[in-house]
């Protein structure tokens, strides 16, 4: 008898790669997708589409019924403070609904996808492990990361109280091909367009979305319930990332690396001046503040326990650049 696997958030950047990996690696499984909005997938013998919303408990229960495993990826990614309540509704309450349904229907295992930014971020260039604790003092002003912390707390509380068989994975910033909505690669797109005004002073751990998808499957198979696993590639400064992407794309990188205070002041000035010449400043203050931090992660635990491996980061960056340029060309044709 084939097992039925539920995937929420399957239409996102990571979700699409996960669906592709699961269909290729587990030919006996039937995937059920809880879908909200336009769906790029066609139903088949191995792919079920259930229309619904993770913020509605009845929709979640309908999707979970009959499933033995769950990958919960559904979430809202936004840096806009005005999206705060939508972010919490989906990322926190949605996670609570999925966890409770997983307990009610006695699923064998659940993988909850969070973010490395819940535990692996600081003002200093230090690589963090899973044991460093939530960084509320750093990310507490940013609703997205705060919602991810609360979502992890919900899942871990249900693990401790009721034995919810949940494994948490925390990918770094996702690069690679397939970012349809630009939620992860949008800043690199600005660089390719010549619209990145300066080099941020911080750094980032990034990982290929294809490797992260394989890491989710490994976490389902070998992860320990109640544990979290950081999935990351290199820890590079933004100067290093921008220099390598500019070299690959043969574009000129920004000349200056600005301290945070001057970057925020400059942004306020440009937001007033650029509209006078018919242009908009592309970065908000939250993005600028986040880019002044170091989001460095140590993935040793995932490598040791899950066998996780990240590919050559230059391959990831080359594929990201090629994909961004292909998407830009398609947009120009549509115009």
Buried (B, 14 or more C-beta within 10 A) or exposed (E): EEEBBBBBBBBBBBBBBBBEBBBEEBEEBBBBBBBBEEEEBEEEEBBBBBEBBBBBBEBBBBBBBEBBBBBBBBBBBBBEEEBBEBBBBBBBBBBBBBBBBBBEBEBEBBBBBBBBBBBBBBEEEEBBBBEBEBBEEBBEEBBBBBBBBBBBBBBBEBBEEEEBBBBBBBBBBBBBBBBEEBBBBBBBBBBBEEBBBBBBBBBBBBBBBBBBBBBBBBBBEBBEEBBBBBBBBBBBBBBBBBBBBBEBBEBEBBEEBBEBEEBBEBBEEBBEEEEEEEEEBBBBBBBBBBBBBBBBBBBEBBBEBBEBEBBEBEEBBBBBBEBBEEBEEEEEEEE
